[in-house]
Amino acid sequence: MAVRPSRAAAVLASCAVLAGIGGTTAAQATPTALDSDRTTIEGSAPTWATPSARVGDVADGEVRQVQVALALKDPRGAEALARAVTTPGSPQHGKFLSAKQFVDRFAADKSTVDRVSAWLGSQGLKVKGVSDNRHFISVEGNVGTLQTAFRVKLSKFKHTTKKGAFELAAPESAVSVPRELRGSVQAVLGLDDSELTIAPKQVAGRAPNGARPGVTPAAPGDPQSCARYWGEANNSSAPQKFGAGNQSNLICGYNTPQMRAIYGLGGGNTGANSTVAIIGAYNHAAIVSDTNRAAQTFGSPQLAAGQYSAVLPPAYDNQDKCGPESWAGEQALDVQAIHTIAPASKIVYYGATSCYTLLDALNKAVQDNKASVISNSWGYTGESSVAAANRQQMDGIALQAAIQGQAITFSSGDAGDNSGGSALGKVEADFPASHPWVTAVGGTSVALGGDNKVKFQAGWEIAGYTQSGNTWAAQQDADGRFAGGAGGGTSLLFDQPEYQKGVVPDGVAKGKRATPDISALADAYTGIGVGFTTADGYVEYASGGTSAAAPIVAALVANAQQSQGVERMGFLNAAIYQLAGKAAVTDVKPVQAGVWSPYMISYGKVTVPNQQGSYLAEFDAKPQSLQSGTGWDNVTGVGTPNAAFLTSLGK
């Protein structure tokens, strides 16, 4: 969705004129008077909340945490400024505003906040706080009170995503607010359970019993060992589908020197003087000790005192719905990926109270304005999983970040085009990666040789095969032979941004935003080594997913800032698309290659065999509709960074 200009100023001005004739102005109207005339906020019910999917009521006594989002004063002006300060060659390029300057110029006025807060209180809702950038007013109330306040009925609906089948709460129709507040109130978040479709994009290789395999170096004579580098071990007893050198056992987990070699990093590329933020849910208490322990194994330096910090809420909730352990694994991957690629960069983790409040945590990172890059390894399953009014919240958050010089990366997804039977069952890009003011990061499979040189890179789209005698049989399950891969495709919602024109083929874009923009290592079969304390103890394993790719790109941006002597790059996409077809990014194309593995790696809810056996993961053979190719493609974007990226980005 393109940023829509607000009619708030015109509405309030006309109200003031009419009030001058009749007496009370909009600013002076009592909450009761405001409530006498209502209008709806269209798009506040998700598309899956249909009468045929309704399965029951939501209990009136259930307490929900809700956020009322306030509109920017001048969204059209904010978008124009964001474009000017982030487009290389623009006279205003790099002339960013401070957080205070942004709030003074674009945020809702304090009088607006007070007026909306007073009305919320008059409805029996408890106002718990206002974000510093006046984007969110946080309120609490039981379902009965919320239904009365917003004149809407909450019900439960059946909805299936790649996380499984759910019974989710949602409004049956659009919520309403007083007409005189409509120009100020952009959306009401928290009335529906769309956030339960959010999943961290982190993937850890798992054996059939669910345990993460350890990082076990190749053992002489053991054909089933993982390989420390491409081709170190190759199970010759398994059918050799590919030419010599293009089939290997799965990688144990690339260590720090290997990861840095993939992107051509030297000893001086450390991300010094930059701060990278991570957005996640909950908090992994052992994150610092895990990172330092993994650093000993994989070759990164120990975290310096004060290098890692966390901004955490006073309490957490919805643990039974959001899966805290998966978020802890995500946090470990994100922190360690950034520390591997930019070992001197500071890292700030913003923990949300639950998967329901990730946008709140992202908004906090933007309003704090401490980090120059903000990494996000989470997303909704498809754009249609979240109500339109809720999607608009990314407009104000992302525009503020761009104007302040903050880059936002988002993982593009791990279920390919989402057409699989375990995902949406239809082709659709993930959100927020599809938003035009964030950088969507796709994925690659990487073959790194024993000499620390890249043999090849392919788009991360896996086709799964099971050994049958002396041949490989394509897997046939709910997802067919598709066994995990980077998300990508054309948005159903957002118009094509200027920066993609002339780079993304017209036949693909069809006038819409296309994803991803750029890519990095995401394939767990060729994954990054990570250490993490689980409920069963500390383990080390190869991890992946576009959850790995997003923080890797964020860390590379920190290195680019260091190389160019700038504090922050700002929104990246205009600069990224200027690199298309140039030496700073490697154009990724299909390679006939793959890895042998004794188990299939599970990516979210993508269906794969769950028993031990003999399997082949084939790279980039178009198991769905996505495949890499010459120029921009819907798996890797413009390509993947190399050594020249650091000095070329934004030039």
Order of alpha helices (4+ residues) and beta strands (2+ residues): alpha-alpha-beta-beta-beta-alpha-alpha-alpha-beta-beta-alpha-beta-beta-beta-beta-beta-beta-beta-alpha-beta-alpha-beta-alpha-alpha-beta-alpha-beta-beta-alpha-alpha-beta-beta-beta-beta-beta-beta-beta-alpha-beta-beta-beta-beta-alpha-alpha-beta-beta-beta-beta-alpha
